[in-house]
Each structure stands twice: as C-alpha cells, then as structure tokens.
Amino acid sequence: MSGTIAEIEAEQVTPAVAEHGEGPVWDARSGRQLSVDMHRGRPAPRGPRRQPGAPARR
C-alpha cells in the first residue's frame, strides 16, 4: 500500500431517519431500504412507500 489518503467531501441529500442506523436491507414489497435505529430500538425506513399495485423498483 502506498499510504496515500484520498479526501472527499460528502453532502447529505436526505433528512436524517435514524440516530444510529445499522443492518440496511432492501424490502422489495415496500420498495424501500430498511435498517434498525439502534439508539431508538425501531425500524428506520428510507424512501417513499410504494403505492399498492405499483411495480417494485429494481
């Protein structure tokens, strides 16, 4: 390894949905990414809900 470190700047593009999100998974039924908010002890969905009858996004 060369030891070079690349520096990048990240931009937040969505509102925060969790204090400490872990274990992201894709839920094909709802068409959303789900994770668990470890500090709040509840699911933390991301993205809009899919309308009933609408095709799942890929």
Buried (B, 14 or more C-beta within 10 A) or exposed (E): EEEEEEEEEEEEEEEEBBEEBEEEEEBEEBBBBBBBBBEEEEEBBBBEEBEEEEEEEE
